[in-house]
Amino acid sequence: MKYCRNCRIFYSSQAAACPKCGVSYEAAKANEIAEGEADKRRVRRDWIWLAVGIPLFIGLIYLLIKLFDMIG
Ligand SMILES: [Zn+2]
């Protein structure tokens, strides 16, 4: 049995492509893998931003405190 995510139907594993929309199982699977890779890349980018952003934020607050210290 193969499954078409486009039509959300099961179809014969003998069929090369979905009988309803014509998308082949292999093409759909390849697309899914590509999407998963893009997702992983996005998650990694988010982590990099977090790793850079938090120290930057702390540094900024520290700088502000120093600045107020100088004024006061
Ligand atoms: Zn289909």
N, CA, C, O and the ligand as a Tripos MOL2 file, in Angstrom:
@<TRIPOS>MOLECULE
protein
  289   287    73     0     0
PROTEIN
NO_CHARGES

@<TRIPOS>ATOM
      1 N           0.8400   -1.2130    0.0000 N.3       1 MET1
      2 CA          0.0000    0.0000    0.0000 C.3       1 MET1
      3 C           0.8720    1.2600    0.0000 C.2       1 MET1
      4 O           1.8490    1.3390    0.7450 O.2       1 MET1
      5 N           0.5330    2.2090   -0.8040 N.am      2 LYS2
      6 CA          1.1770    3.5170   -0.7970 C.3       2 LYS2
      7 C           0.1540    4.5550   -0.3460 C.2       2 LYS2
      8 O          -1.0560    4.3540   -0.4480 O.2       2 LYS2
      9 N           0.6720    5.6530    0.1480 N.am      3 TYR3
     10 CA         -0.2200    6.6920    0.6630 C.3       3 TYR3
     11 C           0.0630    8.0100   -0.0370 C.2       3 TYR3
     12 O           1.2210    8.4030   -0.1830 O.2       3 TYR3
     13 N          -0.9710    8.6850   -0.4640 N.am      4 CYS4
     14 CA         -0.8070    9.9980   -1.0870 C.3       4 CYS4
     15 C          -1.1820   11.0760   -0.0750 C.2       4 CYS4
     16 O          -2.3100   11.1200    0.4180 O.2       4 CYS4
     17 N          -0.2220   11.9390    0.2250 N.am      5 ARG5
     18 CA         -0.5010   12.9820    1.2190 C.3       5 ARG5
     19 C          -1.3350   14.1000    0.6370 C.2       5 ARG5
     20 O          -2.0080   14.8320    1.3630 O.2       5 ARG5
     21 N          -1.2850   14.2280   -0.6870 N.am      6 ASN6
     22 CA         -2.0940   15.2560   -1.3570 C.3       6 ASN6
     23 C          -3.5740   14.9570   -1.2000 C.2       6 ASN6
     24 O          -4.3680   15.8120   -0.8080 O.2       6 ASN6
     25 N          -3.9250   13.6930   -1.5260 N.am      7 CYS7
     26 CA         -5.3320   13.3080   -1.5330 C.3       7 CYS7
     27 C          -5.7390   12.6040   -0.2480 C.2       7 CYS7
     28 O          -6.9240   12.3650   -0.0160 O.2       7 CYS7
     29 N          -4.7530   12.2680    0.5920 N.am      8 ARG8
     30 CA         -5.0010   11.5240    1.8230 C.3       8 ARG8
     31 C          -5.7260   10.2170    1.5420 C.2       8 ARG8
     32 O          -6.7030    9.8680    2.2050 O.2       8 ARG8
     33 N          -5.2170    9.5000    0.5300 N.am      9 ILE9
     34 CA         -5.8070    8.2010    0.2180 C.3       9 ILE9
     35 C          -4.6990    7.1610    0.0960 C.2       9 ILE9
     36 O          -3.5460    7.4860   -0.1860 O.2       9 ILE9
     37 N          -5.0720    5.9240    0.3120 N.am     10 PHE10
     38 CA         -4.1590    4.8070    0.0790 C.3      10 PHE10
     39 C          -4.4260    4.2800   -1.3180 C.2      10 PHE10
     40 O          -5.5670    4.2710   -1.7790 O.2      10 PHE10
     41 N          -3.3780    3.8460   -1.9860 N.am     11 TYR11
     42 CA         -3.5760    3.2290   -3.2940 C.3      11 TYR11
     43 C          -2.6120    2.0750   -3.4630 C.2      11 TYR11
     44 O          -1.6750    1.9130   -2.6820 O.2      11 TYR11
     45 N          -2.8490    1.2750   -4.4860 N.am     12 SER12
     46 CA         -2.0910    0.0450   -4.7320 C.3      12 SER12
     47 C          -0.5960    0.3080   -4.8550 C.2      12 SER12
     48 O          -0.1690    1.2620   -5.5060 O.2      12 SER12
     49 N           0.1920   -0.5570   -4.2170 N.am     13 SER13
     50 CA          1.6380   -0.3920   -4.3070 C.3      13 SER13
     51 C           2.1530   -0.7400   -5.6980 C.2      13 SER13
     52 O           3.3030   -0.4480   -6.0250 O.2      13 SER13
     53 N           1.3030   -1.3670   -6.5270 N.am     14 GLN14
     54 CA          1.6950   -1.6530   -7.9030 C.3      14 GLN14
     55 C           1.6730   -0.3760   -8.7490 C.2      14 GLN14
     56 O           2.4110   -0.2630   -9.7270 O.2      14 GLN14
     57 N           0.8430    0.5600   -8.3780 N.am     15 ALA15
     58 CA          0.7230    1.8020   -9.1450 C.3      15 ALA15
     59 C           1.9610    2.6610   -8.9150 C.2      15 ALA15
     60 O           2.4350    2.7900   -7.7860 O.2      15 ALA15
     61 N           2.4780    3.2410   -9.9810 N.am     16 ALA16
     62 CA          3.6810    4.0800   -9.8950 C.3      16 ALA16
     63 C           3.3460    5.4360   -9.2800 C.2      16 ALA16
     64 O           4.1780    6.0390   -8.6030 O.2      16 ALA16
     65 N           2.1390    5.9040   -9.5150 N.am     17 ALA17
     66 CA          1.7490    7.2170   -9.0190 C.3      17 ALA17
     67 C           0.3260    7.1770   -8.4940 C.2      17 ALA17
     68 O          -0.4150    6.2250   -8.7390 O.2      17 ALA17
     69 N          -0.0450    8.2210   -7.7710 N.am     18 CYS18
     70 CA         -1.3890    8.3150   -7.2130 C.3      18 CYS18
     71 C          -2.4160    8.3700   -8.3350 C.2      18 CYS18
     72 O          -2.2740    9.1860   -9.2460 O.2      18 CYS18
     73 N          -3.4500    7.5270   -8.3000 N.am     19 PRO19
     74 CA         -4.4470    7.5190   -9.3710 C.3      19 PRO19
     75 C          -5.2770    8.8000   -9.4190 C.2      19 PRO19
     76 O          -5.9000    9.0970  -10.4380 O.2      19 PRO19
     77 N          -5.2870    9.5570   -8.3260 N.am     20 LYS20
     78 CA         -6.1240   10.7590   -8.3010 C.3      20 LYS20
     79 C          -5.3780   11.9830   -8.8110 C.2      20 LYS20
     80 O          -5.8620   12.6730   -9.7080 O.2      20 LYS20
     81 N          -4.1830   12.2650   -8.2410 N.am     21 CYS21
     82 CA         -3.4720   13.4860   -8.6180 C.3      21 CYS21
     83 C          -2.2440   13.2130   -9.4780 C.2      21 CYS21
     84 O          -1.6710   14.1380  -10.0540 O.2      21 CYS21
     85 N          -1.8300   11.9250   -9.5700 N.am     22 GLY22
     86 CA         -0.7180   11.5930  -10.4520 C.3      22 GLY22
     87 C           0.6600   11.8360   -9.8690 C.2      22 GLY22
     88 O           1.6600   11.6700  -10.5670 O.2      22 GLY22
     89 N           0.7360   12.2290   -8.5920 N.am     23 VAL23
     90 CA          2.0390   12.4480   -7.9630 C.3      23 VAL23
     91 C           2.6110   11.0910   -7.5640 C.2      23 VAL23
     92 O           1.9450   10.3140   -6.8800 O.2      23 VAL23
     93 N           3.8300   10.8040   -7.9820 N.am     24 SER24
     94 CA          4.4310    9.5110   -7.6590 C.3      24 SER24
     95 C           4.8490    9.4710   -6.2000 C.2      24 SER24
     96 O           5.1900   10.4890   -5.5980 O.2      24 SER24
     97 N           4.8120    8.2780   -5.6560 N.am     25 TYR25
     98 CA          5.1450    8.0970   -4.2390 C.3      25 TYR25
     99 C           6.5820    8.5410   -3.9630 C.2      25 TYR25
    100 O           6.8560    9.1820   -2.9480 O.2      25 TYR25
    101 N           7.4920    8.1980   -4.8670 N.am     26 GLU26
    102 CA          8.9040    8.5440   -4.6810 C.3      26 GLU26
    103 C           9.0850   10.0710   -4.6740 C.2      26 GLU26
    104 O           9.8370   10.6120   -3.8630 O.2      26 GLU26
    105 N           8.3910   10.7470   -5.5810 N.am     27 ALA27
    106 CA          8.5050   12.2110   -5.6590 C.3      27 ALA27
    107 C           7.9750   12.8480   -4.3790 C.2      27 ALA27
    108 O           8.5630   13.7930   -3.8530 O.2      27 ALA27
    109 N           6.8620   12.3220   -3.8870 N.am     28 ALA28
    110 CA          6.2690   12.8550   -2.6540 C.3      28 ALA28
    111 C           7.2070   12.6350   -1.4810 C.2      28 ALA28
    112 O           7.3610   13.4980   -0.6170 O.2      28 ALA28
    113 N           7.8430   11.4430   -1.4660 N.am     29 LYS29
    114 CA          8.7490   11.1170   -0.3710 C.3      29 LYS29
    115 C           9.9820   12.0240   -0.4170 C.2      29 LYS29
    116 O          10.4310   12.5290    0.6110 O.2      29 LYS29
    117 N          10.5200   12.2230   -1.6230 N.am     30 ALA30
    118 CA         11.6920   13.0920   -1.7980 C.3      30 ALA30
    119 C          11.3660   14.5060   -1.3370 C.2      30 ALA30
    120 O          12.1890   15.1750   -0.7130 O.2      30 ALA30
    121 N          10.1840   14.9420   -1.6460 N.am     31 ASN31
    122 CA          9.7240   16.2810   -1.2510 C.3      31 ASN31
    123 C           9.6580   16.3940    0.2630 C.2      31 ASN31
    124 O          10.0320   17.4090    0.8500 O.2      31 ASN31
    125 N           9.1710   15.3250    0.8760 N.am     32 GLU32
    126 CA          9.0330   15.2860    2.3320 C.3      32 GLU32
    127 C          10.4080   15.3760    2.9950 C.2      32 GLU32
    128 O          10.5880   16.0910    3.9810 O.2      32 GLU32
    129 N          11.3690   14.6450    2.4440 N.am     33 ILE33
    130 CA         12.7340   14.6500    2.9860 C.3      33 ILE33
    131 C          13.3340   16.0570    2.8450 C.2      33 ILE33
    132 O          13.9840   16.5560    3.7640 O.2      33 ILE33
    133 N          13.1120   16.6760    1.7050 N.am     34 ALA34
    134 CA         13.6320   18.0290    1.4740 C.3      34 ALA34
    135 C          13.0370   19.0060    2.4850 C.2      34 ALA34
    136 O          13.7320   19.8790    3.0040 O.2      34 ALA34
    137 N          11.7510   18.8480    2.7550 N.am     35 GLU35
    138 CA         11.0900   19.7180    3.7330 C.3      35 GLU35
    139 C          11.6760   19.5110    5.1230 C.2      35 GLU35
    140 O          11.8700   20.4630    5.8770 O.2      35 GLU35
    141 N          11.9550   18.2510    5.4490 N.am     36 GLY36
    142 CA         12.5390   17.9310    6.7480 C.3      36 GLY36
    143 C          13.9130   18.5500    6.8970 C.2      36 GLY36
    144 O          14.2640   19.0410    7.9700 O.2      36 GLY36
    145 N          14.6980   18.5300    5.8210 N.am     37 GLU37
    146 CA         16.0300   19.1290    5.8490 C.3      37 GLU37
    147 C          15.9380   20.6400    6.0700 C.2      37 GLU37
    148 O          16.7050   21.2100    6.8470 O.2      37 GLU37
    149 N          15.0060   21.2710    5.3900 N.am     38 ALA38
    150 CA         14.8140   22.7120    5.5250 C.3      38 ALA38
    151 C          14.4280   23.0500    6.9600 C.2      38 ALA38
    152 O          14.8660   24.0580    7.5140 O.2      38 ALA38
    153 N          13.6020   22.1910    7.5500 N.am     39 ASP39
    154 CA         13.1730   22.3780    8.9310 C.3      39 ASP39
    155 C          14.3590   22.3180    9.8740 C.2      39 ASP39
    156 O          14.4900   23.1390   10.7830 O.2      39 ASP39
    157 N          15.2310   21.3290    9.6460 N.am     40 LYS40
    158 CA         16.3950   21.1530   10.5060 C.3      40 LYS40
    159 C          17.3000   22.3780   10.4150 C.2      40 LYS40
    160 O          17.8400   22.8480   11.4160 O.2      40 LYS40
    161 N          17.4520   22.8830    9.1870 N.am     41 ARG41
    162 CA         18.2980   24.0650    8.9910 C.3      41 ARG41
    163 C          17.7200   25.2530    9.7330 C.2      41 ARG41
    164 O          18.4610   26.0310   10.3330 O.2      41 ARG41
    165 N          16.3800   25.4030    9.6980 N.am     42 ARG42
    166 CA         15.7360   26.5360   10.3440 C.3      42 ARG42
    167 C          15.9120   26.4560   11.8660 C.2      42 ARG42
    168 O          16.1640   27.4630   12.5270 O.2      42 ARG42
    169 N          15.7760   25.2450   12.4070 N.am     43 VAL43
    170 CA         15.9330   25.0540   13.8540 C.3      43 VAL43
    171 C          17.3470   25.4250   14.2660 C.2      43 VAL43
    172 O          17.5450   26.0840   15.2870 O.2      43 VAL43
    173 N          18.3600   24.9960   13.4590 N.am     44 ARG44
    174 CA         19.7460   25.2920   13.7830 C.3      44 ARG44
    175 C          19.9810   26.8060   13.7530 C.2      44 ARG44
    176 O          20.6890   27.3470   14.6020 O.2      44 ARG44
    177 N          19.3830   27.4810   12.7700 N.am     45 ARG45
    178 CA         19.5460   28.9290   12.6590 C.3      45 ARG45
    179 C          18.9420   29.6220   13.8790 C.2      45 ARG45
    180 O          19.5020   30.5900   14.3930 O.2      45 ARG45
    181 N          17.7880   29.1130   14.3400 N.am     46 ASP46
    182 CA         17.1530   29.6740   15.5400 C.3      46 ASP46
    183 C          18.0650   29.5510   16.7430 C.2      46 ASP46
    184 O          18.1700   30.4720   17.5540 O.2      46 ASP46
    185 N          18.7330   28.3940   16.8550 N.am     47 TRP47
    186 CA         19.6380   28.1660   17.9900 C.3      47 TRP47
    187 C          20.8250   29.1080   17.9350 C.2      47 TRP47
    188 O          21.2830   29.6130   18.9600 O.2      47 TRP47
    189 N          21.3160   29.3370   16.7240 N.am     48 ILE48
    190 CA         22.4580   30.2470   16.5760 C.3      48 ILE48
    191 C          22.0380   31.6530   17.0240 C.2      48 ILE48
    192 O          22.7750   32.3380   17.7320 O.2      48 ILE48
    193 N          20.8560   32.0600   16.6010 N.am     49 TRP49
    194 CA         20.3630   33.3890   16.9920 C.3      49 TRP49
    195 C          20.1960   33.5080   18.5050 C.2      49 TRP49
    196 O          20.4760   34.5470   19.1030 O.2      49 TRP49
    197 N          19.7270   32.4010   19.1080 N.am     50 LEU50
    198 CA         19.5420   32.3870   20.5640 C.3      50 LEU50
    199 C          20.9010   32.4850   21.2550 C.2      50 LEU50
    200 O          21.0680   33.2300   22.2210 O.2      50 LEU50
    201 N          21.8690   31.7210   20.7450 N.am     51 ALA51
    202 CA         23.2030   31.6890   21.3480 C.3      51 ALA51
    203 C          23.8940   33.0420   21.2220 C.2      51 ALA51
    204 O          24.6690   33.4280   22.0970 O.2      51 ALA51
    205 N          23.6210   33.7530   20.1530 N.am     52 VAL52
    206 CA         24.2380   35.0640   19.9530 C.3      52 VAL52
    207 C          23.4130   36.1430   20.6480 C.2      52 VAL52
    208 O          23.9610   37.0800   21.2290 O.2      52 VAL52
    209 N          22.0940   36.0010   20.5800 N.am     53 GLY53
    210 CA         21.1920   37.0390   21.0630 C.3      53 GLY53
    211 C          21.1960   37.2180   22.5700 C.2      53 GLY53
    212 O          21.1570   38.3490   23.0550 O.2      53 GLY53
    213 N          21.2440   36.1250   23.3180 N.am     54 ILE54
    214 CA         21.1730   36.2190   24.7790 C.3      54 ILE54
    215 C          22.4030   36.9260   25.3560 C.2      54 ILE54
    216 O          22.2360   37.8540   26.1470 O.2      54 ILE54
    217 N          23.6410   36.5270   24.9940 N.am     55 PRO55
    218 CA         24.8100   37.2630   25.5090 C.3      55 PRO55
    219 C          24.8000   38.7300   25.0800 C.2      55 PRO55
    220 O          25.2190   39.6130   25.8280 O.2      55 PRO55
    221 N          24.3140   38.9690   23.8660 N.am     56 LEU56
    222 CA         24.2390   40.3330   23.3650 C.3      56 LEU56
    223 C          23.2750   41.1590   24.2110 C.2      56 LEU56
    224 O          23.5480   42.3140   24.5360 O.2      56 LEU56
    225 N          22.1420   40.5480   24.5610 N.am     57 PHE57
    226 CA         21.1200   41.1950   25.3670 C.3      57 PHE57
    227 C          21.6530   41.5040   26.7690 C.2      57 PHE57
    228 O          21.4420   42.5940   27.3010 O.2      57 PHE57
    229 N          22.3450   40.5280   27.3550 N.am     58 ILE58
    230 CA         22.9270   40.7130   28.6860 C.3      58 ILE58
    231 C          23.9710   41.8280   28.6420 C.2      58 ILE58
    232 O          24.0320   42.6760   29.5320 O.2      58 ILE58
    233 N          24.7870   41.8100   27.5920 N.am     59 GLY59
    234 CA         25.8140   42.8420   27.4290 C.3      59 GLY59
    235 C          25.2090   44.2270   27.3220 C.2      59 GLY59
    236 O          25.7410   45.2000   27.8570 O.2      59 GLY59
    237 N          24.0910   44.2990   26.6220 N.am     60 LEU60
    238 CA         23.4140   45.5840   26.4400 C.3      60 LEU60
    239 C          22.8850   46.1070   27.7680 C.2      60 LEU60
    240 O          23.0240   47.2910   28.0770 O.2      60 LEU60
    241 N          22.2840   45.2270   28.5460 N.am     61 ILE61
    242 CA         21.7650   45.6120   29.8650 C.3      61 ILE61
    243 C          22.9170   46.0630   30.7660 C.2      61 ILE61
    244 O          22.8110   47.0640   31.4760 O.2      61 ILE61
    245 N          24.0120   45.3090   30.7240 N.am     62 TYR62
    246 CA         25.2010   45.6400   31.5100 C.3      62 TYR62
    247 C          25.7120   47.0290   31.1440 C.2      62 TYR62
    248 O          26.0740   47.8300   32.0060 O.2      62 TYR62
    249 N          25.7290   47.2870   29.8410 N.am     63 LEU63
    250 CA         26.1910   48.5730   29.3300 C.3      63 LEU63
    251 C          25.2830   49.7040   29.8250 C.2      63 LEU63
    252 O          25.7630   50.7750   30.1950 O.2      63 LEU63
    253 N          23.9740   49.4580   29.8290 N.am     64 LEU64
    254 CA         22.9920   50.4450   30.2830 C.3      64 LEU64
    255 C          23.1940   50.7580   31.7640 C.2      64 LEU64
    256 O          23.1410   51.9150   32.1810 O.2      64 LEU64
    257 N          23.4280   49.7020   32.5510 N.am     65 ILE65
    258 CA         23.6480   49.8760   33.9860 C.3      65 ILE65
    259 C          24.9060   50.7280   34.2150 C.2      65 ILE65
    260 O          24.9180   51.6360   35.0460 O.2      65 ILE65
    261 N          25.9500   50.4120   33.4610 N.am     66 LYS66
    262 CA         27.1930   51.1730   33.5450 C.3      66 LYS66
    263 C          26.9670   52.6470   33.2060 C.2      66 LYS66
    264 O          27.5070   53.5490   33.8470 O.2      66 LYS66
    265 N          26.1600   52.8530   32.1900 N.am     67 LEU67
    266 CA         25.8680   54.1910   31.6960 C.3      67 LEU67
    267 C          25.1320   54.9910   32.7710 C.2      67 LEU67
    268 O          25.4530   56.1490   33.0370 O.2      67 LEU67
    269 N          24.1270   54.3350   33.3860 N.am     68 PHE68
    270 CA         23.3690   55.0040   34.4520 C.3      68 PHE68
    271 C          24.2460   55.2800   35.6620 C.2      68 PHE68
    272 O          24.0770   56.2880   36.3470 O.2      68 PHE68
    273 N          25.1880   54.3740   35.9220 N.am     69 ASP69
    274 CA         26.1510   54.5270   37.0080 C.3      69 ASP69
    275 C          26.9940   55.7810   36.7720 C.2      69 ASP69
    276 O          27.2680   56.5480   37.6950 O.2      69 ASP69
    277 N          27.3940   55.9680   35.5290 N.am     70 MET70
    278 CA         28.2500   57.1010   35.1740 C.3      70 MET70
    279 C          27.4870   58.4250   35.3250 C.2      70 MET70
    280 O          28.0370   59.4370   35.7590 O.2      70 MET70
    281 N          26.1920   58.3800   34.9490 N.am     71 ILE71
    282 CA         25.3650   59.5840   35.0180 C.3      71 ILE71
    283 C          25.0740   59.9290   36.4900 C.2      71 ILE71
    284 O          25.2190   61.0670   36.9360 O.2      71 ILE71
    285 N          24.6460   58.8570   37.2300 N.am     72 GLY72
    286 CA         24.2530   59.0270   38.6290 C.3      72 GLY72
    287 C          25.4790   59.3130   39.3900 C.2      72 GLY72
    288 O          25.4220   59.4990   40.6060 O.2      72 GLY72
    289 ZN         -2.9430   11.9840   -4.8500 Zn       73 ZN73
@<TRIPOS>BOND
     1     1     2 1
     2     2     3 1
     3     3     4 2
     4     3     5 am
     5     5     6 1
     6     6     7 1
     7     7     8 2
     8     7     9 am
     9     9    10 1
    10    10    11 1
    11    11    12 2
    12    11    13 am
    13    13    14 1
    14    14    15 1
    15    15    16 2
    16    15    17 am
    17    17    18 1
    18    18    19 1
    19    19    20 2
    20    19    21 am
    21    21    22 1
    22    22    23 1
    23    23    24 2
    24    23    25 am
    25    25    26 1
    26    26    27 1
    27    27    28 2
    28    27    29 am
    29    29    30 1
    30    30    31 1
    31    31    32 2
    32    31    33 am
    33    33    34 1
    34    34    35 1
    35    35    36 2
    36    35    37 am
    37    37    38 1
    38    38    39 1
    39    39    40 2
    40    39    41 am
    41    41    42 1
    42    42    43 1
    43    43    44 2
    44    43    45 am
    45    45    46 1
    46    46    47 1
    47    47    48 2
    48    47    49 am
    49    49    50 1
    50    50    51 1
    51    51    52 2
    52    51    53 am
    53    53    54 1
    54    54    55 1
    55    55    56 2
    56    55    57 am
    57    57    58 1
    58    58    59 1
    59    59    60 2
    60    59    61 am
    61    61    62 1
    62    62    63 1
    63    63    64 2
    64    63    65 am
    65    65    66 1
    66    66    67 1
    67    67    68 2
    68    67    69 am
    69    69    70 1
    70    70    71 1
    71    71    72 2
    72    71    73 am
    73    73    74 1
    74    74    75 1
    75    75    76 2
    76    75    77 am
    77    77    78 1
    78    78    79 1
    79    79    80 2
    80    79    81 am
    81    81    82 1
    82    82    83 1
    83    83    84 2
    84    83    85 am
    85    85    86 1
    86    86    87 1
    87    87    88 2
    88    87    89 am
    89    89    90 1
    90    90    91 1
    91    91    92 2
    92    91    93 am
    93    93    94 1
    94    94    95 1
    95    95    96 2
    96    95    97 am
    97    97    98 1
    98    98    99 1
    99    99   100 2
   100    99   101 am
   101   101   102 1
   102   102   103 1
   103   103   104 2
   104   103   105 am
   105   105   106 1
   106   106   107 1
   107   107   108 2
   108   107   109 am
   109   109   110 1
   110   110   111 1
   111   111   112 2
   112   111   113 am
   113   113   114 1
   114   114   115 1
   115   115   116 2
   116   115   117 am
   117   117   118 1
   118   118   119 1
   119   119   120 2
   120   119   121 am
   121   121   122 1
   122   122   123 1
   123   123   124 2
   124   123   125 am
   125   125   126 1
   126   126   127 1
   127   127   128 2
   128   127   129 am
   129   129   130 1
   130   130   131 1
   131   131   132 2
   132   131   133 am
   133   133   134 1
   134   134   135 1
   135   135   136 2
   136   135   137 am
   137   137   138 1
   138   138   139 1
   139   139   140 2
   140   139   141 am
   141   141   142 1
   142   142   143 1
   143   143   144 2
   144   143   145 am
   145   145   146 1
   146   146   147 1
   147   147   148 2
   148   147   149 am
   149   149   150 1
   150   150   151 1
   151   151   152 2
   152   151   153 am
   153   153   154 1
   154   154   155 1
   155   155   156 2
   156   155   157 am
   157   157   158 1
   158   158   159 1
   159   159   160 2
   160   159   161 am
   161   161   162 1
   162   162   163 1
   163   163   164 2
   164   163   165 am
   165   165   166 1
   166   166   167 1
   167   167   168 2
   168   167   169 am
   169   169   170 1
   170   170   171 1
   171   171   172 2
   172   171   173 am
   173   173   174 1
   174   174   175 1
   175   175   176 2
   176   175   177 am
   177   177   178 1
   178   178   179 1
   179   179   180 2
   180   179   181 am
   181   181   182 1
   182   182   183 1
   183   183   184 2
   184   183   185 am
   185   185   186 1
   186   186   187 1
   187   187   188 2
   188   187   189 am
   189   189   190 1
   190   190   191 1
   191   191   192 2
   192   191   193 am
   193   193   194 1
   194   194   195 1
   195   195   196 2
   196   195   197 am
   197   197   198 1
   198   198   199 1
   199   199   200 2
   200   199   201 am
   201   201   202 1
   202   202   203 1
   203   203   204 2
   204   203   205 am
   205   205   206 1
   206   206   207 1
   207   207   208 2
   208   207   209 am
   209   209   210 1
   210   210   211 1
   211   211   212 2
   212   211   213 am
   213   213   214 1
   214   214   215 1
   215   215   216 2
   216   215   217 am
   217   217   218 1
   218   218   219 1
   219   219   220 2
   220   219   221 am
   221   221   222 1
   222   222   223 1
   223   223   224 2
   224   223   225 am
   225   225   226 1
   226   226   227 1
   227   227   228 2
   228   227   229 am
   229   229   230 1
   230   230   231 1
   231   231   232 2
   232   231   233 am
   233   233   234 1
   234   234   235 1
   235   235   236 2
   236   235   237 am
   237   237   238 1
   238   238   239 1
   239   239   240 2
   240   239   241 am
   241   241   242 1
   242   242   243 1
   243   243   244 2
   244   243   245 am
   245   245   246 1
   246   246   247 1
   247   247   248 2
   248   247   249 am
   249   249   250 1
   250   250   251 1
   251   251   252 2
   252   251   253 am
   253   253   254 1
   254   254   255 1
   255   255   256 2
   256   255   257 am
   257   257   258 1
   258   258   259 1
   259   259   260 2
   260   259   261 am
   261   261   262 1
   262   262   263 1
   263   263   264 2
   264   263   265 am
   265   265   266 1
   266   266   267 1
   267   267   268 2
   268   267   269 am
   269   269   270 1
   270   270   271 1
   271   271   272 2
   272   271   273 am
   273   273   274 1
   274   274   275 1
   275   275   276 2
   276   275   277 am
   277   277   278 1
   278   278   279 1
   279   279   280 2
   280   279   281 am
   281   281   282 1
   282   282   283 1
   283   283   284 2
   284   283   285 am
   285   285   286 1
   286   286   287 1
   287   287   288 2
@<TRIPOS>SUBSTRUCTURE
     1 MET1         2 RESIDUE 1 A MET
     2 LYS2         6 RESIDUE 1 A LYS
     3 TYR3        10 RESIDUE 1 A TYR
     4 CYS4        14 RESIDUE 1 A CYS
     5 ARG5        18 RESIDUE 1 A ARG
     6 ASN6        22 RESIDUE 1 A ASN
     7 CYS7        26 RESIDUE 1 A CYS
     8 ARG8        30 RESIDUE 1 A ARG
     9 ILE9        34 RESIDUE 1 A ILE
    10 PHE10       38 RESIDUE 1 A PHE
    11 TYR11       42 RESIDUE 1 A TYR
    12 SER12       46 RESIDUE 1 A SER
    13 SER13       50 RESIDUE 1 A SER
    14 GLN14       54 RESIDUE 1 A GLN
    15 ALA15       58 RESIDUE 1 A ALA
    16 ALA16       62 RESIDUE 1 A ALA
    17 ALA17       66 RESIDUE 1 A ALA
    18 CYS18       70 RESIDUE 1 A CYS
    19 PRO19       74 RESIDUE 1 A PRO
    20 LYS20       78 RESIDUE 1 A LYS
    21 CYS21       82 RESIDUE 1 A CYS
    22 GLY22       86 RESIDUE 1 A GLY
    23 VAL23       90 RESIDUE 1 A VAL
    24 SER24       94 RESIDUE 1 A SER
    25 TYR25       98 RESIDUE 1 A TYR
    26 GLU26      102 RESIDUE 1 A GLU
    27 ALA27      106 RESIDUE 1 A ALA
    28 ALA28      110 RESIDUE 1 A ALA
    29 LYS29      114 RESIDUE 1 A LYS
    30 ALA30      118 RESIDUE 1 A ALA
    31 ASN31      122 RESIDUE 1 A ASN
    32 GLU32      126 RESIDUE 1 A GLU
    33 ILE33      130 RESIDUE 1 A ILE
    34 ALA34      134 RESIDUE 1 A ALA
    35 GLU35      138 RESIDUE 1 A GLU
    36 GLY36      142 RESIDUE 1 A GLY
    37 GLU37      146 RESIDUE 1 A GLU
    38 ALA38      150 RESIDUE 1 A ALA
    39 ASP39      154 RESIDUE 1 A ASP
    40 LYS40      158 RESIDUE 1 A LYS
    41 ARG41      162 RESIDUE 1 A ARG
    42 ARG42      166 RESIDUE 1 A ARG
    43 VAL43      170 RESIDUE 1 A VAL
    44 ARG44      174 RESIDUE 1 A ARG
    45 ARG45      178 RESIDUE 1 A ARG
    46 ASP46      182 RESIDUE 1 A ASP
    47 TRP47      186 RESIDUE 1 A TRP
    48 ILE48      190 RESIDUE 1 A ILE
    49 TRP49      194 RESIDUE 1 A TRP
    50 LEU50      198 RESIDUE 1 A LEU
    51 ALA51      202 RESIDUE 1 A ALA
    52 VAL52      206 RESIDUE 1 A VAL
    53 GLY53      210 RESIDUE 1 A GLY
    54 ILE54      214 RESIDUE 1 A ILE
    55 PRO55      218 RESIDUE 1 A PRO
    56 LEU56      222 RESIDUE 1 A LEU
    57 PHE57      226 RESIDUE 1 A PHE
    58 ILE58      230 RESIDUE 1 A ILE
    59 GLY59      234 RESIDUE 1 A GLY
    60 LEU60      238 RESIDUE 1 A LEU
    61 ILE61      242 RESIDUE 1 A ILE
    62 TYR62      246 RESIDUE 1 A TYR
    63 LEU63      250 RESIDUE 1 A LEU
    64 LEU64      254 RESIDUE 1 A LEU
    65 ILE65      258 RESIDUE 1 A ILE
    66 LYS66      262 RESIDUE 1 A LYS
    67 LEU67      266 RESIDUE 1 A LEU
    68 PHE68      270 RESIDUE 1 A PHE
    69 ASP69      274 RESIDUE 1 A ASP
    70 MET70      278 RESIDUE 1 A MET
    71 ILE71      282 RESIDUE 1 A ILE
    72 GLY72      286 RESIDUE 1 A GLY
    73 ZN73       289 GROUP 0 **** ****
